[in-house]
């Protein structure tokens, strides 16, 4: 099935048509800057531009940086606060003239990695962490997604996990790879003690830098980089929409 996958991020909104059975991109990926402020109307206009670029008429799946439940936005940690309470599926469907289905962005990336990437055929407990501006999480048990976990917002050392160990914190505090790696190690130990996962998948930009911090990671659970990298969110969002 062909679905237009869209990944709404803090700095960019990316799109590509996806073959949801294989995870392949069917055309070159397009990226527009995320509007600032990222209000519902401004983001809807940008998503409509992307749909028009591909002259798209079918289903659209959108990976969204928020808790999305039954088509409604419930959180706004890294996007404009005016999104809270918006019926996002209705708004984007009306704006594009297509059937649009949104899903938490980390969940989208997780679905893609579990079916077409680093977690393929793993039937245990799998946690994907997307480490960038924040820390998103996707949680799977026996291949089934437990949606909207948002475990980056758990309290940790007087902060939240993402305010302690995200890539944005590394840059803000100018942490060395060792200091940042040790912070991530603490977070991974915390998750390990809570959930006893069989596998950690590390996504986001950090997936390309694991070699810089690997020596500082001391957890028992296997940890691997995401394989689909910047396309995981697009692919997973398209797969989510294909089942609607």
VMD Tcl script that draws the C-alpha trace (Angstrom):
set ca {
  {0.00 0.00 0.00}
  {1.24 3.51 -0.83}
  {0.82 6.15 1.89}
  {2.36 9.61 2.22}
  {4.48 9.56 5.38}
  {5.17 12.84 7.18}
  {7.45 13.46 10.15}
  {6.74 16.68 12.09}
  {9.86 17.68 14.02}
  {10.99 20.68 16.00}
  {13.07 22.15 13.16}
  {11.81 20.42 10.02}
  {8.76 18.68 8.53}
  {9.74 15.85 6.18}
  {7.62 13.84 3.76}
  {7.87 11.00 1.25}
  {5.50 8.45 -0.28}
  {6.08 5.04 1.31}
  {5.50 1.45 0.30}
  {4.18 0.31 3.68}
  {4.81 -3.40 2.98}
  {8.53 -2.96 2.36}
  {9.28 0.36 4.09}
  {10.76 1.76 0.86}
  {10.59 5.44 -0.07}
  {8.92 5.72 -3.47}
  {10.20 9.22 -4.26}
  {12.82 11.63 -2.99}
  {12.16 12.94 0.49}
  {11.13 16.59 0.82}
  {11.78 18.80 3.86}
  {10.33 22.19 4.81}
  {11.34 24.20 7.87}
  {8.94 23.90 10.79}
  {7.06 27.21 11.14}
  {8.00 29.33 14.16}
  {5.82 29.49 16.13}
  {4.56 26.00 15.25}
  {0.86 26.85 15.58}
  {-1.82 24.47 14.27}
  {-2.69 26.67 11.28}
  {0.94 27.25 10.30}
  {1.87 23.56 10.55}
  {-1.31 22.51 8.71}
  {-0.39 24.90 5.88}
  {3.11 23.38 5.64}
  {1.75 19.82 5.62}
  {-0.68 20.84 2.89}
  {2.27 22.20 0.87}
  {4.02 18.85 1.18}
  {0.89 16.96 0.07}
  {0.55 19.30 -2.93}
  {4.21 18.78 -3.84}
  {3.44 15.09 -4.39}
  {-0.06 15.84 -5.79}
  {-1.24 13.41 -3.12}
  {-4.82 12.10 -3.04}
  {-4.58 9.00 -0.80}
  {-3.97 8.40 2.90}
  {-1.44 10.43 4.87}
  {0.27 9.36 8.10}
  {1.88 11.99 10.34}
  {4.40 11.34 13.11}
  {3.58 13.97 15.71}
  {5.73 15.19 18.66}
  {2.95 14.80 21.21}
  {0.62 12.38 22.92}
  {-2.08 11.77 20.31}
  {-5.14 9.85 21.47}
  {-8.15 9.19 19.24}
  {-7.06 11.96 16.89}
  {-6.64 14.62 19.59}
  {-3.43 16.28 20.83}
  {-2.90 15.99 24.59}
  {0.62 17.36 25.18}
  {2.97 20.00 23.79}
  {6.41 19.69 25.37}
  {8.33 20.71 22.23}
  {5.65 22.35 20.06}
  {3.34 25.37 20.37}
  {1.02 25.05 23.38}
  {-2.02 25.99 21.27}
  {-1.99 22.43 19.89}
  {-3.38 20.99 23.14}
  {-7.00 19.94 22.67}
  {-6.86 20.23 18.86}
  {-8.50 17.44 16.85}
  {-5.44 17.08 14.68}
  {-6.73 14.37 12.33}
  {-9.78 16.50 11.51}
  {-7.73 19.67 11.02}
  {-5.17 18.09 8.70}
  {-7.77 16.09 6.76}
  {-9.79 19.26 6.13}
  {-6.67 21.21 5.08}
  {-5.26 18.58 2.70}
  {-8.47 17.01 1.39}
  {-6.98 13.59 2.27}
  {-7.59 11.09 5.06}
  {-4.92 12.00 7.62}
  {-4.01 9.90 10.68}
  {-1.52 11.07 13.30}
  {0.56 9.04 15.73}
  {3.17 9.90 18.36}
  {6.46 10.42 16.52}
  {8.54 8.05 18.66}
  {5.83 5.38 18.29}
  {6.01 5.87 14.51}
  {9.79 5.43 14.50}
  {9.44 2.38 16.73}
  {6.89 0.70 14.46}
  {9.21 1.19 11.49}
  {12.27 -0.16 13.31}
  {10.37 -3.16 14.68}
  {9.10 -4.22 11.26}
  {11.81 -3.06 8.85}
  {14.86 -2.19 10.96}
  {16.88 -2.97 14.08}
  {14.04 -4.68 15.97}
  {12.83 -6.90 13.14}
  {11.43 -10.23 14.35}
  {12.18 -9.44 18.03}
  {9.26 -10.77 20.07}
  {10.46 -9.69 23.51}
  {10.28 -6.32 25.29}
  {11.82 -3.69 23.04}
  {12.38 -0.02 23.90}
  {13.25 2.53 21.27}
  {14.67 5.88 22.40}
  {14.77 8.79 19.96}
  {17.40 11.11 21.40}
  {17.47 14.64 20.02}
  {15.84 17.87 21.21}
  {14.03 15.69 23.73}
  {13.92 11.95 24.41}
  {11.02 10.10 22.87}
  {10.25 6.47 23.65}
  {8.40 3.61 22.00}
  {7.62 0.45 23.97}
  {6.80 -2.95 22.47}
  {5.83 -6.26 24.07}
  {5.74 -9.30 21.79}
  {5.63 -7.02 18.76}
  {2.66 -5.01 20.07}
  {2.98 -1.27 20.64}
  {2.05 0.24 24.02}
  {1.27 3.74 22.71}
  {2.17 7.21 24.00}
  {4.59 6.07 26.70}
  {6.52 9.40 26.74}
  {9.05 7.92 29.17}
  {11.41 10.81 28.49}
  {9.17 12.82 30.83}
  {9.68 10.52 33.83}
  {11.16 12.32 36.85}
  {14.87 11.65 37.22}
  {17.42 13.32 39.51}
  {15.18 16.32 40.14}
  {14.63 16.81 36.40}
  {12.92 14.81 33.71}
  {14.92 12.20 31.82}
  {15.06 14.37 28.70}
  {16.14 17.46 30.63}
  {18.98 15.41 32.10}
  {20.29 13.51 29.08}
  {18.92 14.71 25.72}
  {21.20 15.83 22.91}
  {19.92 19.38 23.47}
  {21.24 19.19 27.06}
  {24.61 17.94 25.78}
  {24.88 21.00 23.54}
  {23.52 23.47 26.09}
  {25.94 22.36 28.84}
  {28.76 21.65 26.36}
  {29.19 18.17 27.84}
  {32.07 15.96 26.72}
  {31.15 12.66 25.08}
  {32.24 10.93 28.28}
  {30.06 13.06 30.57}
  {27.08 12.79 28.26}
  {27.61 9.05 27.77}
  {27.65 8.57 31.54}
  {24.36 10.50 31.84}
  {22.77 8.31 29.18}
  {24.12 5.25 30.96}
  {22.36 6.34 34.17}
  {19.10 6.78 32.26}
  {19.42 3.39 30.57}
  {20.08 1.72 33.94}
  {16.94 3.43 35.26}
  {14.83 2.08 32.38}
  {16.49 -1.33 32.73}
  {15.49 -1.55 36.39}
  {11.92 -0.47 35.63}
  {11.15 -2.62 32.59}
  {13.85 -5.30 32.10}
  {13.80 -4.92 28.30}
  {15.35 -7.44 25.92}
  {16.65 -4.74 23.57}
  {17.28 -1.00 23.47}
  {17.20 0.67 20.04}
  {18.78 4.12 19.95}
  {17.31 6.44 17.34}
  {17.44 10.12 16.49}
  {20.75 11.79 15.62}
  {22.43 9.84 18.42}
  {22.12 6.62 16.38}
  {25.04 7.88 14.25}
  {27.20 8.72 17.26}
  {27.00 5.60 19.40}
  {30.68 4.91 18.75}
  {31.53 8.08 20.73}
  {29.68 6.95 23.87}
  {29.59 3.14 23.64}
  {32.53 2.68 26.05}
  {30.64 4.58 28.78}
  {27.50 2.41 28.57}
  {27.48 -0.36 31.20}
  {23.96 -1.81 30.99}
  {23.38 -5.56 30.59}
  {20.63 -5.15 27.99}
  {21.81 -5.25 24.35}
  {21.79 -1.81 22.72}
  {21.83 -1.22 18.95}
  {21.53 1.84 16.71}
  {18.34 2.39 14.73}
  {18.82 1.31 11.13}
  {16.32 3.55 9.34}
  {17.68 6.76 10.90}
  {15.91 9.91 9.64}
  {13.36 7.95 7.61}
  {11.98 5.88 10.51}
  {9.32 8.44 11.48}
  {8.04 8.77 7.89}
  {7.89 5.02 7.37}
  {6.18 4.26 10.68}
  {3.62 7.05 10.29}
  {2.71 5.70 6.85}
  {2.41 2.15 8.25}
  {0.13 3.43 11.04}
  {-2.16 5.18 8.53}
  {-2.25 2.13 6.24}
  {-4.03 0.14 8.98}
  {-6.81 2.72 9.36}
}
mol new
graphics top color blue
foreach p $ca { graphics top sphere $p radius 0.5 }
foreach p [lrange $ca 0 end-1] q [lrange $ca 1 end] { graphics top cylinder $p $q radius 0.2 }
display resetview
